[in-house]
Amino acid sequence: MKLPSTKTAAAIIMLLLLIAVIPLGIAMEWAGHTGAVVTMRELKWEDTDLHDIQEAVATPAREWIAVHAHTSGQRPPAGMTSAWLRFSLPRTEANSALLIDKVYGDNLKGYVDNRLIYDSSQTMNYSGNKVLIPLSGQDSAKELYLWSSVGSEGFGVEGNIRVGSYDKLLSFYVKQDLVDLMIGASLIFIGGALMICLFFLKLEFFSGVFFLILILISFGVLLITYSPFLPLVIRSHERLTGLCFDLALFTLLPAFTVYFEQLFGPGKRGMTSRFRNFQLVYSLFCVGVLVVNAALSFRLDDLYSFISVDVTGLLIIVQFLYLLFLSLSYARKGDKDAVIFSIGFSVFAVLSVSELIFYYSSAERYHLYWWKWGMVLFVISLIVILGRRFAGSHEKAVEYSRELEKFNNDLQRSEKMEIISELAASVAHEVRNPLQVTRGFLQILGERSGKKEKEYLQMAMEELDRASVIITDFLTFAKPGVDTVDLFEVSGELRHVTGILVPLANLQGGAIELHLQEDLQVLGSSAKFKQAFINLIKNSIESLQDEGLIIVTAWKTSRHIVISVQDNGEGMKVSELARLGEPYYSNKTKGTGLGLMVTFRIIEAMNGTIEFQSRKGEGTEVIVKLPVSGNN
C-alpha cells in the first residue's frame, strides 16, 4: 500500500481537526446538562440598597411579579436600585447545589429560611456570569430568595436554573467554561514559543511571525479574560481583568490587519494600508482614554464603555466584513494562501459578526460563545499559512543549493575544457605536420620493402592515422565555433547522418528508427551539426546488445528544436552520467572521451543544451535543444 505524501497527510489531519472543532464546541455547550430545572420565579423591585430578608418574606404576594424562565433580564423602573428574586426549590439531597446560567447585578446574596447561604461581593461583568450555590439537605422544597443591587445592565436571571447533585453541576460548570482558559493558555504558550524561535529567524521573516505572535497572544488573553470561569480564580481583580481584555483587543485589531496586509498586499488603491493606519490611531486613542479613566479613578466609565464597547464593536464588524471580502476576492484568483485564509476567516467572521449583532440587539446582555471556536479554526489557518511560507522558503533554499552545485560542476568542467582547449591549440598544429611527413616517408618505404616489412609499416601508418584523428579532435575541441553560419534543415541532416551509420548499426545487430517533423530549421554549421550527432549516434550503436534499437526523434516547441536519441543499450550509472564530457573519460576500451567533449562544445557554440538520461541495463536518452530560427 502506497503511503500518502507528507503534505497530503498534513492536509488530511488538518481537515479532520477542523471537522472535529465544531462538534467539540457543541459538546462543550450542551454536554452535562443535569438536574431539575426551575421554570417559574418572582421578582420585586426596591428603591433602597438596604435589604431585609424578613421584610421580603413578609411582602404580600401582589407586590411580586411573575417572571418566566425564558424572560430576559429586567431593566429596573425609575428610582429602583435593588431587587429580590424568589422561587421554590425542588427536593434536594445533602450534597446538592443550584446553578444559574446568567445573573445580572451586583453583590448577590441568597437566603433560605431567613438564613444567608450565599454572599458574593464581586461585580458581574461581561454580560452576566454563572453562579453555583451549594445547598444542604435542610434546604429541600423551600423558597430561595436572591437579592442584588442593580448593576449597569439591570438585574435578572437568564437561562436555566438547575438544582441537582453538587458534583455533577460543578463538573458541568467547570467543563463548560474551563475550556476557555485551556485554549487561551495554549495560544499564549504557542505565541511564547514562537517568540523564542523569532530570534533565530532571518529579518525577512521577522515581521510576519511577530504579528502572528501578537494575534495568538491577543486571542489567548481575550479568551482567558472573557471566560466566566475566571471569577472563580480571581475574585478581587475585576478591573485588572477588564483592562487586560481591552488592551488585548486594542492590540489584536491593528495586528490582524497588518498581518493580512503582509500576506496579500496593501489592497486596491492602498485601502488595506489606510484602514490599518486608522486602526493604529484608534487603538492608541482608546489606550489613552483607558489611562485617563484609570487616573481619574474610573470616573469616565460611561464614556470609556461607549468607546471600547459600542464603537469598537462596530469597527470589528466593519473590519471583518472588509477583510472577508478581500480574502474571498484573492481566493477566486487562485491564491492558495488566500483560500486557506478564507476558509478559516469565513467561519470566524460569520460567527463573530453574528454574535456581535445578537450582543447589541440584546442590549449587550448576550454572552459571546461561538466566536472562540471560529477563532480556533482561524488560528489554525494562520499557522498553516505560516507553515506554507516556511516550506516554500525551504524549497527555495534546496533549489538554490542544487543550482549552486550545478554551477560549481559546470565551472569545474569549463575550467578543464579551457585547459584542454589551450593545450590543443598550442600543440595540435605543431604535431600534425611531423606526423604527415613521417607517414609519407613510411608509405614510400612500404613500396620498396618486402611483404613482412610492409606489414610492420602498415601497422605504423595505421597508428599514425589514429594519432592524426585524435589531433583532429583536439583541433575541433579547441575551436568549436561555427565559422560559417547557415540556415539548415534538421530533419534532412539527421537522415544523412543515420544513412551513414545504418550499416554500422546493422553490424551490431541493431536498427535505427526516425520520427522527424518537417521544416525544423536552425542557424549554425551543418557540418558541425552532423559531426556532433555522428558522435552521439555512434556511441548509442556501440552500447547496443542483441535486438538493439535506436530511435531518433525531432520536433518543435514554441522556443526550441528538440532532438532525442534514445537507445535500449547497456545504459549508465548515475556516477557515470555525472562524468560525461570530462577530458579523457570514456566507457570504451580505446576511447579518449574527446568525441563527446567535441559534441558538448559544438552544441554550446550553437547556443543549445544537451541532457543525458540513463539507467543501467535499460538504455540511454540524449536530448538536445537548439533555439528555433527566426524564420520558423
PLY file of the C-alpha trace (Angstrom):
ply
format ascii 1.0
element vertex 632
property float x
property float y
property float z
element edge 631
property int vertex1
property int vertex2
end_header
0.00 0.00 0.00
1.40 3.38 -1.02
1.54 5.86 1.84
0.38 9.46 1.24
2.96 12.21 0.94
3.79 14.39 3.92
1.79 17.32 2.55
-1.24 15.13 1.83
-1.11 13.58 5.30
-0.85 17.03 6.90
-3.83 18.27 4.87
-5.91 15.25 5.92
-5.02 15.77 9.60
-5.90 19.48 9.41
-9.23 18.66 7.74
-10.11 16.13 10.43
-9.16 18.66 13.10
-11.35 21.31 11.52
-14.25 18.89 11.27
-13.83 17.97 14.94
-13.75 21.52 16.34
-17.41 22.48 15.82
-18.82 19.22 17.23
-16.47 19.70 20.17
-17.89 23.17 20.70
-21.42 21.78 20.62
-20.45 19.10 23.10
-18.90 21.66 25.43
-22.02 23.80 25.20
-24.63 21.11 25.78
-22.94 18.16 27.47
-23.59 17.64 31.13
-26.99 19.28 31.44
-28.33 17.68 34.56
-30.65 18.27 37.48
-34.19 19.65 37.84
-34.95 22.96 36.10
-36.75 25.79 37.92
-39.08 27.42 35.41
-41.11 29.97 37.44
-39.75 32.77 39.61
-40.97 36.05 41.10
-39.35 39.49 41.09
-39.76 42.51 43.38
-38.05 45.89 42.91
-36.86 48.14 45.76
-35.74 51.76 45.90
-33.03 51.24 48.52
-29.72 49.40 48.74
-30.64 48.21 52.23
-32.18 44.78 52.31
-34.08 42.87 54.99
-34.87 39.19 54.35
-37.65 39.15 56.95
-39.32 42.12 55.31
-39.02 40.46 51.88
-40.59 37.23 53.16
-43.47 39.20 54.71
-44.17 41.15 51.50
-47.68 40.40 50.13
-47.85 38.23 47.01
-49.43 41.05 44.96
-46.15 43.01 45.09
-44.22 40.19 43.38
-44.02 39.99 39.57
-44.10 36.55 37.93
-41.07 36.01 35.64
-40.86 33.08 33.23
-37.63 31.17 32.65
-37.32 32.46 29.06
-37.74 36.11 30.08
-34.60 38.22 29.62
-33.07 40.22 32.43
-35.22 43.12 33.58
-34.36 46.80 33.38
-35.27 48.49 36.69
-38.08 51.06 36.82
-37.07 54.65 37.54
-35.69 55.11 41.05
-35.24 51.38 41.74
-31.74 50.42 42.92
-32.10 46.81 44.03
-34.29 43.75 43.54
-35.41 40.48 45.07
-35.91 37.23 43.15
-37.58 34.21 44.73
-38.51 30.71 43.59
-39.27 27.32 45.15
-36.53 24.71 45.31
-37.32 21.11 44.38
-36.48 18.32 46.78
-32.76 18.14 47.35
-30.30 15.76 49.00
-27.43 16.50 51.35
-24.83 17.17 48.62
-26.84 19.40 46.30
-26.36 22.73 44.56
-28.14 25.35 42.48
-26.64 26.50 39.16
-27.82 29.74 37.50
-26.72 30.25 33.88
-26.53 34.07 33.96
-27.09 36.61 36.71
-27.06 40.38 36.16
-26.49 42.58 39.16
-24.03 43.37 41.96
-23.45 41.95 45.43
-25.60 38.86 45.08
-26.92 37.30 48.31
-29.00 34.15 48.80
-31.34 33.22 51.70
-33.31 30.12 52.71
-35.48 30.24 55.86
-34.11 33.72 56.64
-30.65 32.12 56.64
-27.80 33.51 54.49
-26.45 30.67 52.34
-24.57 32.64 49.68
-22.80 36.02 49.57
-20.74 37.49 46.72
-19.18 40.92 46.56
-17.80 40.54 43.04
-19.11 42.55 40.14
-20.88 40.55 37.48
-19.08 41.67 34.32
-19.17 40.75 30.65
-22.94 40.40 30.23
-23.53 38.01 33.12
-21.80 35.18 34.93
-22.79 31.76 36.15
-23.46 31.28 39.82
-23.13 27.99 41.70
-24.76 27.98 45.14
-24.25 24.94 47.45
-27.40 23.58 49.11
-27.87 21.35 52.13
-30.45 18.68 52.80
-32.46 21.02 55.02
-33.00 23.41 52.06
-35.14 20.83 50.25
-38.50 22.04 48.88
-38.14 25.53 50.38
-38.16 29.01 48.89
-34.87 30.64 47.93
-34.58 34.45 47.98
-31.88 36.20 45.91
-31.08 39.88 46.48
-28.80 42.12 44.44
-28.21 45.79 43.89
-28.94 46.81 40.31
-25.85 46.84 38.10
-25.12 48.73 34.92
-27.08 46.14 32.94
-30.02 45.87 35.32
-30.86 42.78 37.29
-32.30 39.41 36.49
-31.64 35.81 35.66
-31.35 34.47 32.13
-31.21 30.90 31.02
-31.93 27.93 33.23
-31.82 27.48 36.98
-30.85 23.89 37.74
-30.95 22.07 41.04
-29.18 18.74 41.42
-26.08 16.93 42.58
-23.32 19.35 43.54
-20.61 17.18 41.96
-22.42 16.90 38.63
-23.32 20.57 38.45
-19.78 21.58 39.41
-18.40 19.24 36.75
-20.67 20.82 34.16
-19.84 24.32 35.41
-16.11 23.73 35.17
-16.16 21.68 31.96
-18.16 24.24 30.04
-16.01 27.27 30.80
-12.60 25.85 31.73
-12.03 25.16 28.03
-11.70 28.94 27.53
-8.74 29.03 29.90
-7.20 25.94 28.31
-7.44 27.29 24.75
-6.30 30.75 25.81
-3.31 29.39 27.72
-2.41 27.18 24.75
-2.43 30.15 22.39
-0.26 32.19 24.75
2.14 29.26 25.08
2.36 28.88 21.28
2.94 32.61 20.96
5.69 32.48 23.58
7.36 29.53 21.86
7.27 31.35 18.52
8.68 34.44 20.21
11.74 32.43 21.29
12.11 31.00 17.77
11.79 34.51 16.36
15.32 35.39 17.48
16.72 32.64 15.24
14.88 33.72 12.08
16.16 35.97 9.33
14.97 39.56 9.24
12.75 38.90 6.21
10.58 36.52 8.30
10.67 38.62 11.49
7.75 40.97 10.88
5.36 38.29 9.59
5.98 35.97 12.52
5.96 38.84 15.03
2.46 39.99 14.09
1.22 36.40 14.10
2.59 36.14 17.66
0.68 39.30 18.62
-2.50 37.79 17.17
-2.04 34.50 19.05
-1.27 36.15 22.40
-4.11 38.67 21.98
-6.59 35.88 21.21
-5.32 33.94 24.22
-5.73 36.89 26.59
-9.24 37.62 25.21
-10.33 34.04 25.80
-8.99 33.92 29.35
-10.27 37.32 30.47
-13.69 36.82 28.86
-14.23 33.39 30.38
-16.97 33.19 33.05
-14.73 30.70 34.82
-12.11 33.35 35.62
-14.07 34.96 38.53
-13.77 31.64 40.39
-10.00 32.01 40.27
-9.66 35.80 40.62
-12.30 37.34 42.86
-10.82 40.75 43.67
-9.19 41.95 40.45
-12.14 42.55 38.13
-10.81 45.92 36.99
-7.43 44.41 36.12
-9.12 41.63 34.16
-11.16 44.16 32.20
-8.09 46.24 31.42
-6.23 43.18 30.15
-9.19 42.30 27.93
-9.32 45.80 26.45
-5.56 46.02 25.86
-5.58 42.65 24.09
-8.48 43.78 21.91
-6.77 47.08 21.02
-3.63 45.13 20.10
-5.46 42.50 18.08
-7.32 44.84 15.72
-4.32 46.57 14.07
-2.06 43.47 14.33
-4.66 41.41 12.47
-4.88 43.93 9.63
-1.08 44.30 9.42
-0.69 40.52 9.14
-3.36 40.42 6.43
-1.55 43.22 4.58
1.76 41.31 4.73
0.09 38.23 3.28
-1.86 39.82 0.43
-0.53 43.33 -0.07
-1.89 46.85 0.54
-5.09 46.26 -1.42
-6.65 48.27 -4.21
-5.56 51.91 -4.00
-3.88 51.10 -0.68
-7.21 50.73 1.15
-5.90 47.99 3.45
-2.90 50.17 4.42
-5.18 53.13 5.11
-7.52 51.01 7.20
-4.53 49.67 9.13
-3.29 53.22 9.85
-6.76 54.22 11.07
-6.86 51.22 13.41
-3.44 52.04 14.81
-4.52 55.60 15.58
-7.85 54.44 17.02
-6.21 51.81 19.25
-3.71 54.37 20.57
-6.61 56.75 21.23
-8.51 54.04 23.16
-5.42 53.23 25.23
-5.08 56.93 26.02
-8.72 57.12 27.18
-8.15 53.96 29.26
-5.13 55.54 31.01
-7.01 58.77 31.68
-10.02 56.86 33.05
-7.79 54.84 35.37
-6.01 58.00 36.54
-9.38 59.58 37.40
-10.41 56.54 39.45
-12.69 55.30 36.67
-14.97 58.33 36.69
-15.19 58.20 32.88
-16.59 54.67 32.77
-19.62 55.65 30.69
-17.53 57.43 28.04
-14.92 54.69 28.03
-17.59 51.98 27.78
-19.10 53.74 24.76
-15.71 53.93 23.02
-14.37 50.48 23.93
-17.63 48.54 23.58
-20.02 50.25 21.18
-17.65 51.95 18.75
-15.04 49.16 18.86
-17.69 46.50 18.27
-18.96 48.27 15.17
-15.36 48.71 13.98
-14.79 44.97 14.41
-17.85 44.21 12.26
-16.61 46.56 9.53
-13.08 45.10 9.70
-14.25 41.51 9.47
-16.61 42.16 6.56
-13.95 44.13 4.65
-11.16 41.59 5.14
-13.53 38.72 4.39
-14.48 40.35 1.10
-10.81 40.86 0.17
-9.76 37.32 1.12
-12.57 35.83 -0.96
-11.55 38.04 -3.89
-7.94 36.82 -3.66
-9.12 33.23 -3.28
-11.11 33.49 -6.53
-7.86 34.42 -8.30
-6.31 31.08 -7.28
-4.10 32.24 -4.39
-3.70 29.12 -2.21
-2.86 31.14 0.90
-5.99 33.21 0.31
-8.09 30.03 0.02
-6.76 28.72 3.35
-7.17 32.13 4.97
-10.72 32.49 3.62
-11.83 29.11 4.94
-10.69 29.83 8.50
-11.58 33.52 8.47
-15.02 32.96 6.94
-16.08 30.73 9.82
-14.57 33.11 12.37
-16.04 36.24 10.78
-19.54 34.80 10.32
-19.71 33.53 13.91
-18.20 36.71 15.38
-20.31 39.15 13.38
-23.48 37.15 14.10
-22.77 37.08 17.82
-21.91 40.80 17.87
-25.25 41.54 16.22
-27.01 39.39 18.85
-24.98 41.16 21.54
-26.04 44.66 20.51
-29.63 43.66 19.75
-29.93 42.21 23.29
-28.77 45.47 24.88
-25.32 43.95 25.49
-26.71 41.06 27.55
-25.84 38.23 25.13
-22.81 36.20 26.23
-20.48 35.56 23.28
-19.66 31.87 22.98
-19.23 30.54 19.46
-16.64 33.11 18.39
-13.90 31.22 20.24
-14.42 28.08 18.13
-14.33 30.14 14.96
-11.18 31.75 16.33
-9.59 28.31 16.79
-10.29 27.48 13.13
-8.88 30.82 12.06
-5.70 30.48 14.12
-5.15 27.03 12.61
-5.45 28.53 9.12
-2.90 31.26 10.03
-0.46 28.65 11.30
-0.97 26.60 8.12
-0.18 29.68 6.01
2.94 30.35 8.06
3.99 26.73 7.66
3.50 27.02 3.89
5.71 30.11 3.86
8.48 28.29 5.74
8.11 25.23 3.50
8.33 27.44 0.42
11.46 29.12 1.77
12.98 25.72 2.50
12.21 24.53 -1.04
13.80 27.70 -2.44
16.90 27.10 -0.33
17.12 23.49 -1.54
16.65 24.58 -5.15
19.31 27.27 -4.70
21.67 24.65 -3.27
21.08 22.41 -6.29
21.65 25.26 -8.70
24.82 26.23 -6.84
26.11 22.66 -7.03
25.32 22.53 -10.76
27.04 25.87 -11.26
30.16 24.63 -9.45
30.20 21.47 -11.58
29.79 23.50 -14.77
32.55 25.85 -13.64
34.95 22.99 -12.97
34.11 21.43 -16.33
34.59 24.78 -18.06
38.00 25.21 -16.45
39.04 21.74 -17.56
37.83 22.40 -21.09
39.68 25.69 -21.17
42.92 23.96 -20.20
42.45 21.27 -22.86
41.48 23.93 -25.42
44.65 25.93 -24.81
46.77 22.78 -24.88
45.15 21.61 -28.10
45.55 24.94 -29.83
49.25 25.17 -28.96
50.26 21.56 -29.66
48.00 20.18 -32.38
49.34 22.23 -35.28
52.96 21.59 -34.31
52.49 17.82 -34.00
50.29 17.27 -37.04
52.88 18.35 -39.66
55.66 15.98 -38.47
53.14 13.14 -38.41
52.11 13.78 -42.01
55.79 13.89 -43.09
56.58 10.69 -41.24
53.57 8.94 -42.79
54.67 10.00 -46.26
58.14 8.54 -45.82
56.73 5.32 -44.35
54.43 4.98 -47.36
57.45 5.38 -49.74
59.44 2.84 -47.77
56.50 0.44 -47.93
56.53 0.47 -51.72
60.19 -0.64 -51.73
60.02 -3.21 -48.90
59.23 -6.85 -48.71
56.00 -8.45 -47.59
56.97 -8.78 -43.93
58.28 -5.23 -43.72
55.09 -3.94 -45.40
53.01 -5.41 -42.55
55.03 -3.53 -39.96
54.98 -0.33 -41.97
51.18 -0.66 -42.47
50.70 -1.03 -38.70
52.86 2.06 -38.15
50.80 4.10 -40.65
47.53 2.97 -39.02
48.75 4.20 -35.65
49.87 7.48 -37.25
46.39 7.80 -38.77
44.86 7.17 -35.33
47.10 9.84 -33.86
46.02 12.20 -36.63
42.33 11.58 -35.81
42.98 12.39 -32.15
44.75 15.60 -33.14
41.82 16.47 -35.42
39.51 16.02 -32.42
41.80 18.27 -30.43
41.57 20.96 -33.08
37.79 20.67 -33.26
37.55 20.89 -29.48
39.91 23.86 -29.35
37.87 25.74 -31.95
34.24 24.54 -31.85
32.83 27.84 -33.04
30.88 27.90 -36.26
32.95 29.63 -38.93
30.06 29.99 -41.39
26.51 30.32 -40.07
23.83 28.99 -42.39
20.16 28.13 -42.07
19.81 24.37 -42.46
17.03 21.83 -42.11
17.48 19.49 -39.13
15.45 16.57 -40.47
17.46 16.34 -43.67
20.78 16.41 -41.83
19.63 13.71 -39.41
18.55 11.49 -42.33
22.00 11.96 -43.86
23.74 11.06 -40.57
21.62 7.96 -39.96
22.13 6.87 -43.56
25.86 6.83 -42.92
25.56 4.93 -39.63
22.85 2.36 -40.51
25.42 -0.18 -41.81
27.40 0.12 -38.59
24.20 -0.40 -36.58
23.36 -3.49 -38.65
26.78 -4.96 -37.94
25.97 -4.58 -34.20
22.65 -6.39 -34.73
20.63 -3.19 -34.24
18.40 -0.82 -36.16
17.70 2.92 -36.33
14.21 4.41 -36.48
13.45 8.02 -37.41
10.45 10.07 -36.22
11.06 13.54 -37.60
8.89 16.57 -38.10
9.47 18.59 -41.21
10.54 22.21 -41.53
12.80 22.22 -38.45
15.31 24.96 -39.26
18.18 26.19 -37.11
21.13 28.54 -37.58
24.60 27.01 -37.49
27.06 24.87 -39.39
25.55 21.75 -40.89
28.98 20.08 -40.92
29.48 20.68 -37.19
25.89 19.55 -36.54
26.48 16.28 -38.40
29.76 15.73 -36.55
28.02 16.15 -33.19
25.21 13.70 -33.98
27.55 11.20 -35.61
29.35 11.08 -32.25
26.10 10.69 -30.30
24.50 8.04 -32.53
27.82 6.18 -32.84
28.03 6.00 -29.04
24.47 4.59 -28.94
25.37 1.97 -31.57
28.41 0.85 -29.60
26.23 0.38 -26.48
23.69 -1.87 -28.24
23.25 -5.52 -27.40
21.01 -8.15 -29.00
17.96 -6.72 -30.82
19.18 -3.20 -30.23
17.12 -0.23 -31.33
17.94 3.46 -31.67
15.06 5.92 -32.04
15.89 9.40 -33.33
13.06 11.90 -32.82
12.89 15.60 -33.67
10.09 18.06 -33.03
9.50 21.76 -32.49
8.24 23.62 -29.41
7.49 27.31 -29.10
11.15 28.20 -28.45
13.29 25.15 -29.30
14.00 22.42 -31.79
14.23 19.27 -29.65
16.18 16.22 -30.86
16.12 12.94 -28.94
18.46 9.98 -29.49
17.21 7.03 -27.44
18.64 3.52 -27.32
17.96 0.32 -25.36
21.63 -0.42 -24.80
23.50 -1.19 -21.62
22.88 2.22 -20.05
24.95 4.03 -17.44
25.05 4.52 -13.69
24.41 7.87 -12.05
28.11 8.22 -11.25
28.98 7.64 -14.92
26.41 10.17 -16.10
27.93 12.81 -13.83
31.35 12.45 -15.51
30.21 12.62 -19.13
32.09 15.31 -21.01
35.14 15.25 -18.75
38.50 15.14 -20.53
39.74 11.60 -21.18
36.72 9.97 -19.54
35.22 7.17 -21.66
33.41 3.87 -21.12
35.03 2.42 -24.25
38.27 0.48 -24.11
40.08 2.59 -26.72
38.07 5.77 -26.21
39.65 9.09 -25.31
36.46 10.94 -24.28
37.33 13.73 -26.72
34.48 12.87 -29.11
31.80 13.64 -26.53
33.71 16.74 -25.42
33.66 17.95 -29.03
29.91 17.30 -29.15
29.37 19.35 -25.98
31.36 22.25 -27.41
29.54 22.17 -30.75
26.10 22.24 -29.12
27.27 25.02 -26.80
28.57 27.02 -29.80
25.10 26.74 -31.37
23.52 28.17 -28.16
21.92 24.83 -27.38
21.75 22.48 -24.42
22.38 18.76 -24.08
20.99 16.44 -21.41
21.58 12.73 -20.71
19.08 10.40 -19.05
20.07 6.80 -18.43
19.51 3.75 -16.23
21.84 0.80 -16.04
20.57 -2.08 -18.18
17.68 -0.07 -19.67
19.34 2.29 -22.13
20.18 5.96 -22.57
18.41 9.00 -23.99
20.19 12.16 -25.16
18.03 15.28 -25.50
19.45 18.23 -27.46
17.65 21.57 -27.55
18.58 24.18 -30.16
17.00 27.63 -30.45
14.32 28.00 -33.11
15.38 30.06 -36.11
13.57 33.36 -36.62
12.21 32.05 -39.94
10.32 29.19 -38.22
0 1
1 2
2 3
3 4
4 5
5 6
6 7
7 8
8 9
9 10
10 11
11 12
12 13
13 14
14 15
15 16
16 17
17 18
18 19
19 20
20 21
21 22
22 23
23 24
24 25
25 26
26 27
27 28
28 29
29 30
30 31
31 32
32 33
33 34
34 35
35 36
36 37
37 38
38 39
39 40
40 41
41 42
42 43
43 44
44 45
45 46
46 47
47 48
48 49
49 50
50 51
51 52
52 53
53 54
54 55
55 56
56 57
57 58
58 59
59 60
60 61
61 62
62 63
63 64
64 65
65 66
66 67
67 68
68 69
69 70
70 71
71 72
72 73
73 74
74 75
75 76
76 77
77 78
78 79
79 80
80 81
81 82
82 83
83 84
84 85
85 86
86 87
87 88
88 89
89 90
90 91
91 92
92 93
93 94
94 95
95 96
96 97
97 98
98 99
99 100
100 101
101 102
102 103
103 104
104 105
105 106
106 107
107 108
108 109
109 110
110 111
111 112
112 113
113 114
114 115
115 116
116 117
117 118
118 119
119 120
120 121
121 122
122 123
123 124
124 125
125 126
126 127
127 128
128 129
129 130
130 131
131 132
132 133
133 134
134 135
135 136
136 137
137 138
138 139
139 140
140 141
141 142
142 143
143 144
144 145
145 146
146 147
147 148
148 149
149 150
150 151
151 152
152 153
153 154
154 155
155 156
156 157
157 158
158 159
159 160
160 161
161 162
162 163
163 164
164 165
165 166
166 167
167 168
168 169
169 170
170 171
171 172
172 173
173 174
174 175
175 176
176 177
177 178
178 179
179 180
180 181
181 182
182 183
183 184
184 185
185 186
186 187
187 188
188 189
189 190
190 191
191 192
192 193
193 194
194 195
195 196
196 197
197 198
198 199
199 200
200 201
201 202
202 203
203 204
204 205
205 206
206 207
207 208
208 209
209 210
210 211
211 212
212 213
213 214
214 215
215 216
216 217
217 218
218 219
219 220
220 221
221 222
222 223
223 224
224 225
225 226
226 227
227 228
228 229
229 230
230 231
231 232
232 233
233 234
234 235
235 236
236 237
237 238
238 239
239 240
240 241
241 242
242 243
243 244
244 245
245 246
246 247
247 248
248 249
249 250
250 251
251 252
252 253
253 254
254 255
255 256
256 257
257 258
258 259
259 260
260 261
261 262
262 263
263 264
264 265
265 266
266 267
267 268
268 269
269 270
270 271
271 272
272 273
273 274
274 275
275 276
276 277
277 278
278 279
279 280
280 281
281 282
282 283
283 284
284 285
285 286
286 287
287 288
288 289
289 290
290 291
291 292
292 293
293 294
294 295
295 296
296 297
297 298
298 299
299 300
300 301
301 302
302 303
303 304
304 305
305 306
306 307
307 308
308 309
309 310
310 311
311 312
312 313
313 314
314 315
315 316
316 317
317 318
318 319
319 320
320 321
321 322
322 323
323 324
324 325
325 326
326 327
327 328
328 329
329 330
330 331
331 332
332 333
333 334
334 335
335 336
336 337
337 338
338 339
339 340
340 341
341 342
342 343
343 344
344 345
345 346
346 347
347 348
348 349
349 350
350 351
351 352
352 353
353 354
354 355
355 356
356 357
357 358
358 359
359 360
360 361
361 362
362 363
363 364
364 365
365 366
366 367
367 368
368 369
369 370
370 371
371 372
372 373
373 374
374 375
375 376
376 377
377 378
378 379
379 380
380 381
381 382
382 383
383 384
384 385
385 386
386 387
387 388
388 389
389 390
390 391
391 392
392 393
393 394
394 395
395 396
396 397
397 398
398 399
399 400
400 401
401 402
402 403
403 404
404 405
405 406
406 407
407 408
408 409
409 410
410 411
411 412
412 413
413 414
414 415
415 416
416 417
417 418
418 419
419 420
420 421
421 422
422 423
423 424
424 425
425 426
426 427
427 428
428 429
429 430
430 431
431 432
432 433
433 434
434 435
435 436
436 437
437 438
438 439
439 440
440 441
441 442
442 443
443 444
444 445
445 446
446 447
447 448
448 449
449 450
450 451
451 452
452 453
453 454
454 455
455 456
456 457
457 458
458 459
459 460
460 461
461 462
462 463
463 464
464 465
465 466
466 467
467 468
468 469
469 470
470 471
471 472
472 473
473 474
474 475
475 476
476 477
477 478
478 479
479 480
480 481
481 482
482 483
483 484
484 485
485 486
486 487
487 488
488 489
489 490
490 491
491 492
492 493
493 494
494 495
495 496
496 497
497 498
498 499
499 500
500 501
501 502
502 503
503 504
504 505
505 506
506 507
507 508
508 509
509 510
510 511
511 512
512 513
513 514
514 515
515 516
516 517
517 518
518 519
519 520
520 521
521 522
522 523
523 524
524 525
525 526
526 527
527 528
528 529
529 530
530 531
531 532
532 533
533 534
534 535
535 536
536 537
537 538
538 539
539 540
540 541
541 542
542 543
543 544
544 545
545 546
546 547
547 548
548 549
549 550
550 551
551 552
552 553
553 554
554 555
555 556
556 557
557 558
558 559
559 560
560 561
561 562
562 563
563 564
564 565
565 566
566 567
567 568
568 569
569 570
570 571
571 572
572 573
573 574
574 575
575 576
576 577
577 578
578 579
579 580
580 581
581 582
582 583
583 584
584 585
585 586
586 587
587 588
588 589
589 590
590 591
591 592
592 593
593 594
594 595
595 596
596 597
597 598
598 599
599 600
600 601
601 602
602 603
603 604
604 605
605 606
606 607
607 608
608 609
609 610
610 611
611 612
612 613
613 614
614 615
615 616
616 617
617 618
618 619
619 620
620 621
621 622
622 623
623 624
624 625
625 626
626 627
627 628
628 629
629 630
630 631
